Amino acid sequence: MTRLANMEIAGFYACPPVVTQLISLHIAAPRGGRILDPCAGEGTALVTLAEKLDLDPFGVELHEGRANTARELVHQLVARNGADTFSTHILHDSYLSLITSRGGYNVLYLNPPYDHDDGDGRLEYQWLVHTRP
């Protein structure tokens, strides 16, 4: 039953805000760098880390509703920082469509769906393989 419930929400489990706050205390990143979340969900963790670490947030989310929510949160953060709010920081697409260059971002935040695919094995491992430049 747990696997069916996981599939119903497409493996989406948001990281609790208190955990994201703790993560931000243990990351060193260059101010003004970039953070990428290739499974951005609603964007809460991405925006929290971007704000705490003074990074430009970029994310990808497959689910349209969550992508729109993430886009709005990122838009609000970018507007608060006085930056260009017209550029797209959240893509509504599959992470497999993401093309990045080495050094294109400074922090990779990854909270992928945890599941098993009969063809490829553990999905979280596949996310790690496919999201590194």
NUDO-866284 format. One record per residue (C-alpha): residue in one letter; y, x, z. Coordinates in pm, whole numbers, padded with zeros to 5 digits, always signed. Layout:
! NUDO-866284
AYXZ...
//
This chain:
! NUDO-866284
M+00000+00000+00000T+00239+00287+00075R+00200+00425-00277L+00279+00082-00427A+00592+00050-00214N+00698+00401-00320M+00649+00314-00686E+00847-00010-00648I+01159+00178-00541A+01089+00458-00791G+01037+00710-00511F+01394+00668-00383Y+01436+00767-00021A+01790+00872+00065C+01830+01172+00290P+01970+01053+00626P+02340+01149+00659V+02277+01343+00980V+02023+01561+00795T+02270+01624+00512Q+02531+01728+00769L+02282+01972+00923I+02192+02113+00581S+02562+02177+00511L+02580+02400+00819H+02314+02633+00679I+02435+02685+00323A+02672+02955+00207A+02835+02889-00129P+03146+03021-00304R+03443+02788-00260G+03520+02606-00581G+03168+02659-00716R+02937+02386-00843I+02657+02189-00683L+02390+02011-00888D+02174+01724-00766P+01932+01633-01048C+01802+01332-00856A+02134+01215-00713G+02034+00868-00600E+02346+00695-00470G+02530+01027-00444T+02577+01031-00068A+02414+01369-00006L+02577+01522-00315V+02926+01412-00210T+02874+01516+00152L+02761+01866+00055A+03030+01902-00213E+03300+01804+00035K+03174+02020+00322L+03120+02326+00101D+03422+02276-00128L+03206+02251-00440D+03248+02058-00763P+02968+01794-00765F+02740+01723-01061G+02441+01492-01057V+02181+01313-01264E+02024+00978-01174L+01773+00779-01376H+01830+00442-01205E+02140+00275-01351G+02260+00103-01032R+02225+00416-00822A+02392+00624-01096N+02691+00388-01093T+02716+00407-00713A+02694+00788-00725R+02954+00803-01002E+03197+00597-00792L+03147+00817-00484V+03197+01136-00686H+03501+00983-00858Q+03656+00908-00516L+03590+01264-00394V+03732+01422-00708A+04040+01196-00689R+04095+01288-00321N+04089+01654-00421G+04347+01593-00694A+04119+01700-00978D+04055+01542-01318T+03867+01217-01255F+03799+01150-01622S+03523+01407-01668T+03167+01287-01617H+03009+01429-01305I+02714+01189-01281L+02481+01137-01575H+02266+00826-01602D+01964+00994-01758S+01641+01176-01682Y+01662+01520-01528L+01440+01631-01816S+01740+01579-02048L+01952+01814-01839I+02045+02142-02004T+02197+02403-01776S+02276+02768-01818R+02196+03046-01576G+02485+03065-01333G+02606+02718-01431Y+02594+02601-01072N+02586+02773-00734V+02381+02527-00529L+02085+02313-00631Y+02028+02022-00393L+01691+01868-00459N+01535+01564-00290P+01297+01453-00567P+01049+01167-00568Y+00735+01278-00387D+00431+01154-00573H+00136+01263-00784D+00117+01238-01162D-00234+01255-01301G-00118+01469-01593D+00127+01708-01427G+00020+01719-01062R+00272+01696-00779L+00602+01555-00904E+00819+01749-00661Y+00674+02075-00799Q+00753+01959-01153W+01113+01891-01046L+01145+02246-00914V+01004+02391-01235H+01224+02185-01467T+01557+02205-01281R+01586+02582-01251P+01789+02745-01528
//
